């Protein structure tokens, strides 16, 4: 069976993938490459294009991941445009929601597997809210997003705790189930 690679240029994302698949007989390998991300409000389109481009550059069995943060107060923006949104605003995001306004939000993570024949997309979703102020570290929204039922931002959580309540872990679980014979 051919190995499966996780295509990313982000070491933190690969750490999460390694941890999630640590008990697999054949865990995914790192395919470190920078793949341009399409700017679109359509998360499915973004993750499919990302997988297609990663495969075009390196034709191996692989998967990519992309997520979106959907904030009720901002009419579900930034969605999959979270990276440029975060780079522009960073911690100021918390202060843009006025007192008394809804801080409700959700995160959708999609993983797209490509084997050169077809693309398969798997989704995870978590509900939560935007913290009153940025706390912790992590990727994009993690220091500002509090998962439902939690009292801390994802940026304040250790990796195992973060994975236990993340949309990425839900999507990785669906991928693992679908590719059981490859990933064990």
FITI-261629 format. One record per atom (N, C-alpha, C): atom name; residue in one letter; x, y, z. Coordinates in Angstrom, 3 decimals. Layout:
<papas>
 atom res     east    north       up
   CA   A        X        Y        Z
...
</papas>
This chain:
<papas>
 atom res     east    north       up
    N   X    0.832   -1.181    0.000
   CA   X    0.000    0.000    0.000
    C   X    0.877    1.245    0.000
    N   X    0.499    2.243   -0.783
   CA   X    1.310    3.467   -0.797
    C   X    1.141    4.245    0.508
    N   X    2.187    4.930    0.934
   CA   X    2.044    5.763    2.129
    C   X    1.116    6.946    1.853
    N   X    0.542    7.487    2.905
   CA   X   -0.319    8.664    2.812
    C   X    0.428    9.815    3.473
    N   X    0.380   10.966    2.820
   CA   X    1.086   12.150    3.297
    C   X    0.096   13.244    3.698
    N   X    0.494   14.014    4.701
   CA   X   -0.242   15.217    5.068
    C   X    0.544   16.382    4.500
    N   X   -0.034   17.081    3.547
   CA   X    0.625   18.195    2.887
    C   X    0.360   19.481    3.662
    N   X    1.423   20.047    4.211
   CA   X    1.318   21.300    4.958
    C   X    2.695   21.938    5.055
    N   X    2.710   23.222    5.289
   CA   X    3.968   23.902    5.593
    C   X    3.985   24.298    7.065
    N   X    2.949   23.882    7.803
   CA   X    2.778   24.298    9.190
    C   X    3.133   23.162   10.151
    N   X    4.196   23.352   10.906
   CA   X    4.668   22.321   11.840
    C   X    3.641   22.024   12.926
    N   X    2.912   23.044   13.394
   CA   X    1.885   22.832   14.430
    C   X    0.768   21.914   13.941
    N   X    0.353   22.124   12.696
   CA   X   -0.702   21.262   12.145
    C   X   -0.210   19.822   12.030
    N   X    1.044   19.645   11.610
   CA   X    1.552   18.283   11.495
    C   X    1.678   17.628   12.864
    N   X    2.042   18.384   13.895
   CA   X    2.096   17.829   15.258
    C   X    0.737   17.271   15.656
    N   X   -0.327   18.012   15.349
   CA   X   -1.682   17.550   15.676
    C   X   -2.018   16.273   14.908
    N   X   -1.644   16.219   13.637
   CA   X   -1.900   15.018   12.827
    C   X   -1.115   13.835   13.385
    N   X    0.153   14.050   13.718
   CA   X    0.964   12.967   14.304
    C   X    0.318   12.439   15.579
    N   X   -0.128   13.334   16.416
   CA   X   -0.733   12.931   17.684
    C   X   -2.035   12.161   17.430
    N   X   -2.847   12.665   16.517
   CA   X   -4.121   12.005   16.258
    C   X   -3.916   10.592   15.707
    N   X   -2.966   10.418   14.815
   CA   X   -2.749    9.125   14.151
    C   X   -1.642    8.296   14.817
    N   X   -1.239    8.630   16.034
   CA   X   -0.096    7.968   16.665
    C   X   -0.281    6.470   16.848
    N   X   -1.500    5.992   16.943
   CA   X   -1.731    4.553   17.139
    C   X   -2.018    3.814   15.829
    N   X   -1.967    4.530   14.726
   CA   X   -2.196    3.900   13.419
    C   X   -0.985    3.055   13.032
    N   X   -1.243    1.964   12.345
   CA   X   -0.147    1.099   11.879
    C   X    0.778    1.871   10.935
    N   X    0.197    2.680   10.079
   CA   X    0.982    3.465    9.131
    C   X    0.510    4.924    9.195
    N   X    1.012    5.675   10.160
   CA   X    0.574    7.074   10.287
    C   X    0.985    7.902    9.070
    N   X    0.258    8.961    8.797
   CA   X    0.618    9.828    7.664
    C   X    2.012   10.410    7.840
    N   X    2.669   10.606    6.719
   CA   X    3.992   11.221    6.701
    C   X    3.835   12.703    6.344
    N   X    4.823   13.474    6.704
   CA   X    4.805   14.895    6.379
    C   X    5.268   15.122    4.947
    N   X    4.481   15.876    4.213
   CA   X    4.874   16.381    2.908
    C   X    4.922   17.895    3.068
    N   X    6.114   18.390    3.412
   CA   X    6.240   19.820    3.709
    C   X    6.327   20.593    2.400
    N   X    5.260   21.327    2.132
   CA   X    5.236   22.165    0.940
    C   X    4.248   23.307    1.143
    N   X    4.608   24.430    0.601
   CA   X    3.761   25.622    0.635
    C   X    2.845   25.544   -0.581
    N   X    1.546   25.466   -0.342
   CA   X    0.572   25.412   -1.435
    C   X   -0.268   26.682   -1.362
    N   X   -0.327   27.446   -2.443
   CA   X   -1.146   28.665   -2.414
    C   X   -2.607   28.318   -2.105
    N   X   -3.215   29.147   -1.276
   CA   X   -4.613   28.931   -0.917
    C   X   -5.502   29.867   -1.723
    N   X   -6.519   29.296   -2.309
   CA   X   -7.497   30.065   -3.061
    C   X   -8.295   30.907   -2.068
    N   X   -8.539   32.152   -2.393
   CA   X   -9.382   32.996   -1.550
    C   X  -10.822   32.873   -2.027
    N   X  -11.639   32.290   -1.196
   CA   X  -13.052   32.092   -1.515
    C   X  -13.827   31.943   -0.222
    N   X  -15.092   32.307   -0.249
   CA   X  -15.963   32.105    0.914
    C   X  -16.468   30.661    0.988
    N   X  -16.181   29.858   -0.044
   CA   X  -16.660   28.479   -0.142
    C   X  -15.572   27.516    0.368
    N   X  -15.731   27.046    1.604
   CA   X  -14.726   26.192    2.234
    C   X  -14.484   24.907    1.449
    N   X  -15.521   24.306    0.918
   CA   X  -15.360   23.074    0.149
    C   X  -14.477   23.324   -1.079
    N   X  -14.728   24.414   -1.767
   CA   X  -13.921   24.774   -2.939
    C   X  -12.461   24.990   -2.544
    N   X  -12.228   25.708   -1.442
   CA   X  -10.870   26.007   -0.988
    C   X  -10.097   24.720   -0.692
    N   X  -10.695   23.812    0.072
   CA   X   -9.968   22.603    0.468
    C   X   -9.744   21.664   -0.724
    N   X  -10.693   21.604   -1.640
   CA   X  -10.508   20.775   -2.839
    C   X   -9.393   21.328   -3.731
    N   X   -9.396   22.630   -3.938
   CA   X   -8.348   23.255   -4.756
    C   X   -6.979   23.082   -4.120
    N   X   -6.943   23.191   -2.807
   CA   X   -5.687   23.015   -2.080
    C   X   -5.158   21.591   -2.259
    N   X   -6.029   20.602   -2.151
   CA   X   -5.624   19.203   -2.333
    C   X   -5.187   18.938   -3.775
    N   X   -5.944   19.478   -4.710
   CA   X   -5.603   19.283   -6.123
    C   X   -4.232   19.883   -6.432
    N   X   -3.974   21.084   -5.924
   CA   X   -2.694   21.738   -6.179
    C   X   -1.546   20.997   -5.487
    N   X   -1.782   20.529   -4.272
   CA   X   -0.746   19.762   -3.565
    C   X   -0.410   18.497   -4.346
    N   X   -1.435   17.814   -4.859
   CA   X   -1.203   16.594   -5.641
    C   X   -0.501   16.917   -6.963
    N   X   -0.888   18.015   -7.598
   CA   X   -0.263   18.405   -8.865
    C   X    1.241   18.626   -8.661
    N   X    1.606   19.230   -7.523
   CA   X    3.013   19.500   -7.238
    C   X    3.782   18.231   -6.867
    N   X    3.127   17.345   -6.123
   CA   X    3.764   16.105   -5.664
    C   X    2.731   14.990   -5.755
    N   X    2.723   14.223   -6.830
   CA   X    1.673   13.215   -7.048
    C   X    1.822   11.959   -6.183
    N   X    1.423   12.099   -4.920
   CA   X    1.381   10.986   -3.975
    C   X    0.017   11.019   -3.286
    N   X   -0.369    9.928   -2.645
   CA   X   -1.617    9.915   -1.870
    C   X   -1.432   10.906   -0.724
    N   X   -2.321   11.877   -0.637
   CA   X   -2.140   12.920    0.364
    C   X   -3.473   13.474    0.841
    N   X   -3.393   14.223    1.927
   CA   X   -4.545   15.004    2.358
    C   X   -4.080   16.358    2.845
    N   X   -5.000   17.303    2.788
   CA   X   -4.772   18.667    3.257
    C   X   -5.904   19.004    4.210
    N   X   -5.731   20.099    4.922
   CA   X   -6.758   20.544    5.870
    C   X   -6.938   22.041    5.708
    N   X   -8.169   22.491    5.835
   CA   X   -8.456   23.931    5.859
    C   X   -9.707   24.136    6.693
    N   X   -9.741   25.240    7.383
   CA   X  -10.878   25.501    8.255
    C   X  -11.418   26.893    8.080
    N   X  -12.553   27.098    8.718
   CA   X  -13.183   28.403    8.705
    C   X  -13.777   28.725   10.064
    N   X  -13.703   29.980   10.432
   CA   X  -14.313   30.490   11.655
    C   X  -15.507   31.334   11.245
    N   X  -16.678   30.976   11.752
   CA   X  -17.924   31.637   11.361
    C   X  -18.504   32.335   12.595
    N   X  -18.433   33.651   12.602
   CA   X  -18.853   34.456   13.746
    C   X  -20.229   35.039   13.462
    N   X  -21.192   34.732   14.333
   CA   X  -22.560   35.202   14.127
    C   X  -22.637   36.715   13.942
    N   X  -21.971   37.470   14.811
   CA   X  -22.056   38.937   14.765
    C   X  -21.581   39.497   13.425
    N   X  -20.645   38.818   12.792
   CA   X  -20.111   39.271   11.507
    C   X  -20.775   38.565   10.332
    N   X  -22.000   38.083   10.553
   CA   X  -22.775   37.387    9.508
    C   X  -21.976   36.223    8.920
    N   X  -21.327   35.496    9.821
   CA   X  -20.582   34.272    9.529
    C   X  -19.260   34.491    8.811
    N   X  -18.763   35.708    8.845
   CA   X  -17.402   35.960    8.383
    C   X  -16.452   35.696    9.548
    N   X  -15.232   35.398    9.330
   CA   X  -14.511   35.380    8.067
    C   X  -14.626   34.065    7.290
    N   X  -15.202   33.013    7.891
   CA   X  -15.285   31.734    7.182
    C   X  -13.894   31.239    6.828
    N   X  -13.716   30.678    5.612
   CA   X  -12.406   30.147    5.234
    C   X  -11.369   31.236    4.944
    N   X  -11.777   32.489    4.993
   CA   X  -10.848   33.595    4.781
    C   X  -10.175   34.007    6.088
    N   X  -10.173   33.109    7.053
   CA   X   -9.691   33.421    8.392
    C   X   -8.214   33.829    8.416
    N   X   -7.389   33.259    7.565
   CA   X   -5.952   33.583    7.606
    C   X   -5.703   35.062    7.289
    N   X   -6.187   35.601    6.162
   CA   X   -5.956   37.034    5.919
    C   X   -6.677   37.922    6.939
    N   X   -7.841   37.494    7.375
   CA   X   -8.609   38.226    8.381
    C   X   -7.802   38.301    9.671
    N   X   -7.279   37.143   10.117
   CA   X   -6.493   37.086   11.349
    C   X   -5.201   37.890   11.217
    N   X   -4.524   37.777   10.083
   CA   X   -3.275   38.507    9.890
    C   X   -3.494   40.015    9.988
    N   X   -4.656   40.482    9.557
   CA   X   -4.957   41.914    9.616
    C   X   -5.387   42.354   11.016
    N   X   -6.177   41.531   11.710
   CA   X   -6.788   41.954   12.979
    C   X   -6.156   41.366   14.235
    N   X   -5.716   40.136   14.161
   CA   X   -5.183   39.364   15.288
    C   X   -6.077   39.521   16.517
    N   X   -5.523   39.864   17.656
   CA   X   -6.297   39.931   18.891
    C   X   -7.398   40.975   18.891
    N   X   -7.330   41.941   17.964
   CA   X   -8.364   42.974   17.910
    C   X   -9.733   42.392   17.563
    N   X   -9.762   41.206   17.043
   CA   X  -11.029   40.566   16.688
    C   X  -11.994   40.559   17.871
    N   X  -11.489   40.262   19.044
   CA   X  -12.337   40.183   20.241
    C   X  -13.027   41.507   20.549
    N   X  -12.326   42.608   20.344
   CA   X  -12.864   43.918   20.709
    C   X  -13.814   44.482   19.660
    N   X  -13.873   43.862   18.500
   CA   X  -14.773   44.351   17.452
    C   X  -16.231   43.969   17.696
    N   X  -16.459   43.041   18.590
   CA   X  -17.839   42.650   18.924
    C   X  -18.277   43.526   20.095
    N   X  -19.294   44.356   19.884
   CA   X  -19.700   45.286   20.953
    C   X  -20.305   44.566   22.156
    N   X  -20.216   45.193   23.331
   CA   X  -20.819   44.606   24.536
    C   X  -22.304   44.317   24.290
    N   X  -22.740   43.162   24.748
   CA   X  -24.136   42.772   24.595
    C   X  -24.464   42.073   23.287
    N   X  -23.577   42.154   22.303
   CA   X  -23.816   41.483   21.016
    C   X  -23.459   39.999   21.141
    N   X  -24.043   39.201   20.292
   CA   X  -23.765   37.768   20.300
    C   X  -22.298   37.508   20.001
    N   X  -21.699   36.637   20.806
   CA   X  -20.322   36.213   20.580
    C   X  -20.296   34.781   20.023
    N   X  -21.476   34.261   19.690
   CA   X  -21.580   32.886   19.188
    C   X  -20.785   32.725   17.889
    N   X  -20.167   31.564   17.768
   CA   X  -19.364   31.264   16.582
    C   X  -19.266   29.752   16.436
    N   X  -18.849   29.317   15.283
   CA   X  -18.524   27.904   15.102
    C   X  -17.334   27.788   14.155
    N   X  -16.661   26.665   14.277
   CA   X  -15.503   26.361   13.442
    C   X  -15.846   25.133   12.617
    N   X  -15.566   25.197   11.340
   CA   X  -15.694   24.036   10.459
    C   X  -14.310   23.722    9.919
    N   X  -13.890   22.484   10.083
   CA   X  -12.612   22.008    9.555
    C   X  -12.919   20.976    8.478
    N   X  -12.280   21.104    7.361
   CA   X  -12.428   20.100    6.309
    C   X  -11.061   19.544    5.958
    N   X  -11.046   18.248    5.727
   CA   X   -9.865   17.519    5.299
    C   X  -10.204   16.942    3.934
    N   X   -9.296   17.102    2.986
   CA   X   -9.530   16.570    1.641
    C   X   -8.404   15.612    1.280
    N   X   -8.788   14.378    0.960
   CA   X   -7.851   13.330    0.562
    C   X   -7.844   13.249   -0.964
    N   X   -6.657   13.117   -1.540
   CA   X   -6.512   13.001   -2.987
    C   X   -5.548   11.869   -3.298
    N   X   -5.991   10.953   -4.150
   CA   X   -5.120    9.844   -4.560
    C   X   -4.819    9.892   -6.058
    N   X   -5.166   10.991   -6.694
   CA   X   -4.957   11.123   -8.129
    C   X   -6.150   10.690   -8.945
    N   X   -7.062    9.948   -8.327
   CA   X   -8.274    9.487   -9.006
    C   X   -9.508   10.273   -8.572
    N   X   -9.542   10.564   -7.264
   CA   X  -10.711   11.267   -6.735
    C   X  -10.323   12.082   -5.515
    N   X  -11.191   13.013   -5.193
   CA   X  -11.061   13.824   -3.986
    C   X  -12.163   13.411   -3.024
    N   X  -11.817   13.231   -1.757
   CA   X  -12.810   12.922   -0.725
    C   X  -12.678   13.954    0.383
    N   X  -13.807   14.556    0.763
   CA   X  -13.794   15.606    1.776
    C   X  -14.492   15.100    3.038
    N   X  -13.874   15.399    4.191
   CA   X  -14.409   15.001    5.497
    C   X  -14.483   16.250    6.361
    N   X  -15.567   16.354    7.126
   CA   X  -15.809   17.584    7.881
    C   X  -15.966   17.346    9.369
    N   X  -15.483   18.305   10.132
   CA   X  -15.720   18.369   11.567
    C   X  -16.212   19.763   11.898
    N   X  -17.076   19.860   12.902
   CA   X  -17.648   21.164   13.258
    C   X  -17.787   21.254   14.771
    N   X  -17.410   22.401   15.316
   CA   X  -17.616   22.639   16.740
    C   X  -18.260   24.007   16.941
    N   X  -19.165   24.036   17.885
   CA   X  -19.830   25.278   18.267
    C   X  -19.033   25.924   19.386
    N   X  -19.207   27.211   19.568
   CA   X  -18.521   27.898   20.649
    C   X  -18.814   29.374   20.634
    N   X  -17.848   30.135   21.140
   CA   X  -18.009   31.588   21.203
    C   X  -16.645   32.270   21.119
    N   X  -16.689   33.558   20.838
   CA   X  -15.483   34.367   20.776
    C   X  -15.213   34.920   22.179
    N   X  -14.004   34.736   22.658
   CA   X  -13.607   35.199   23.995
    C   X  -13.630   36.728   24.052
    N   X  -13.813   37.277   25.244
   CA   X  -13.767   38.739   25.381
    C   X  -12.391   39.322   25.054
    N   X  -11.333   38.501   25.248
   CA   X   -9.980   38.934   24.900
    C   X   -9.150   37.722   24.511
    N   X   -8.143   37.971   23.700
   CA   X   -7.261   36.904   23.232
    C   X   -6.499   36.310   24.407
    N   X   -6.469   34.946   24.455
   CA   X   -5.727   34.254   25.510
    C   X   -5.066   33.015   24.928
    N   X   -3.811   32.835   25.261
   CA   X   -3.092   31.646   24.793
    C   X   -2.424   31.886   23.454
    N   X   -2.011   30.782   22.851
   CA   X   -1.307   30.832   21.571
    C   X   -1.976   29.848   20.620
    N   X   -1.459   29.774   19.428
   CA   X   -1.981   28.798   18.475
    C   X   -2.273   29.434   17.134
    N   X   -2.883   28.635   16.292
   CA   X   -3.176   29.045   14.927
    C   X   -4.408   29.934   14.869
    N   X   -4.297   31.005   14.164
   CA   X   -5.402   31.905   13.827
    C   X   -6.400   32.093   14.962
    N   X   -7.512   31.392   14.911
   CA   X   -8.598   31.632   15.864
    C   X   -8.419   30.964   17.219
    N   X   -7.487   30.069   17.363
   CA   X   -7.379   29.308   18.610
    C   X   -7.291   30.188   19.860
    N   X   -6.567   31.313   19.853
   CA   X   -6.504   32.144   21.066
    C   X   -7.787   32.947   21.352
    N   X   -8.754   32.919   20.439
   CA   X   -9.983   33.691   20.662
    C   X  -11.239   32.822   20.689
    N   X  -11.139   31.541   20.359
   CA   X  -12.317   30.673   20.254
    C   X  -12.438   29.762   21.470
    N   X  -13.594   29.828   22.130
   CA   X  -13.894   28.964   23.276
    C   X  -14.908   27.918   22.826
    N   X  -14.532   26.639   22.775
   CA   X  -15.497   25.604   22.384
    C   X  -16.644   25.519   23.393
    N   X  -17.823   25.197   22.914
   CA   X  -18.989   25.038   23.791
    C   X  -18.660   24.040   24.899
    N   X  -19.054   24.378   26.121
   CA   X  -18.802   23.506   27.267
    C   X  -17.438   23.696   27.899
    N   X  -16.621   24.559   27.328
   CA   X  -15.286   24.827   27.857
    C   X  -15.240   26.233   28.454
    N   X  -14.233   26.502   29.259
   CA   X  -14.077   27.836   29.855
    C   X  -12.815   28.535   29.355
    N   X  -11.993   27.825   28.588
   CA   X  -10.748   28.391   28.067
    C   X  -10.768   28.391   26.547
    N   X   -9.955   29.274   25.972
   CA   X   -9.813   29.270   24.517
    C   X   -9.020   28.032   24.108
    N   X   -9.124   27.680   22.849
   CA   X   -8.328   26.559   22.347
    C   X   -6.838   26.867   22.465
    N   X   -6.491   28.148   22.411
   CA   X   -5.100   28.563   22.540
    C   X   -4.521   28.351   23.925
    N   X   -5.385   28.169   24.929
   CA   X   -4.927   27.920   26.293
    C   X   -4.823   26.424   26.599
    N   X   -5.299   25.592   25.696
   CA   X   -5.352   24.148   25.953
    C   X   -4.095   23.436   25.459
    N   X   -3.654   22.397   26.200
   CA   X   -2.584   21.547   25.667
    C   X   -3.124   20.768   24.454
    N   X   -2.222   20.283   23.624
   CA   X   -2.603   19.651   22.359
    C   X   -3.633   18.536   22.525
    N   X   -3.447   17.623   23.470
   CA   X   -4.397   16.510   23.623
    C   X   -5.804   17.011   23.946
    N   X   -5.893   18.002   24.804
   CA   X   -7.193   18.572   25.164
    C   X   -7.819   19.294   23.965
    N   X   -6.981   20.013   23.233
   CA   X   -7.447   20.724   22.039
    C   X   -8.000   19.737   21.009
    N   X   -7.275   18.638   20.792
   CA   X   -7.731   17.628   19.824
    C   X   -9.052   16.993   20.253
    N   X   -9.233   16.838   21.551
   CA   X  -10.456   16.200   22.056
    C   X  -11.711   16.999   21.722
    N   X  -11.559   18.297   21.491
   CA   X  -12.755   19.107   21.196
    C   X  -12.607   19.886   19.897
    N   X  -11.833   19.357   18.956
   CA   X  -11.607   20.105   17.716
    C   X  -12.349   19.518   16.525
    N   X  -12.677   20.395   15.608
   CA   X  -13.270   19.965   14.348
    C   X  -12.275   19.187   13.510
    N   X  -10.989   19.519   13.644
   CA   X   -9.962   18.785   12.891
    C   X   -9.968   17.317   13.279
    N   X  -10.016   17.037   14.583
   CA   X  -10.013   15.644   15.037
    C   X  -11.239   14.900   14.515
    N   X  -12.391   15.563   14.475
   CA   X  -13.588   14.917   13.907
    C   X  -13.349   14.563   12.445
    N   X  -12.793   15.508   11.690
   CA   X  -12.534   15.267   10.263
    C   X  -11.464   14.192   10.070
    N   X  -10.390   14.223   10.885
   CA   X   -9.351   13.198   10.787
    C   X   -9.921   11.819   11.111
    N   X  -10.832   11.754   12.074
   CA   X  -11.462   10.482   12.417
    C   X  -12.254    9.910   11.252
    N   X  -12.964   10.766   10.547
   CA   X  -13.727   10.318    9.373
    C   X  -12.791    9.877    8.256
    N   X  -11.689   10.589    8.080
   CA   X  -10.686   10.194    7.089
    C   X  -10.110    8.832    7.460
    N   X   -9.726    8.657    8.719
   CA   X   -9.135    7.389    9.161
    C   X  -10.100    6.235    8.918
    N   X  -11.364    6.450    9.212
   CA   X  -12.363    5.398    8.990
    C   X  -12.484    5.060    7.506
    N   X  -12.531    6.083    6.660
   CA   X  -12.680    5.861    5.219
    C   X  -11.444    5.191    4.609
    N   X  -10.282    5.503    5.163
   CA   X   -9.034    4.967    4.606
    C   X   -8.435    3.902    5.517
    N   X   -9.262    3.238    6.273
   CA   X   -8.826    2.262    7.272
    C   X   -7.756    1.313    6.788
    N   X   -7.873    0.811    5.592
   CA   X   -6.886   -0.144    5.114
    C   X   -5.534    0.510    4.845
    N   X   -5.511    1.827    4.569
   CA   X   -4.248    2.520    4.347
    C   X   -3.610    3.008    5.648
    N   X   -4.441    3.556    6.535
   CA   X   -3.903    4.178    7.746
    C   X   -3.980    3.288    8.971
    N   X   -4.719    2.218    8.910
   CA   X   -4.802    1.286   10.030
    C   X   -5.522    1.811   11.209
</papas>
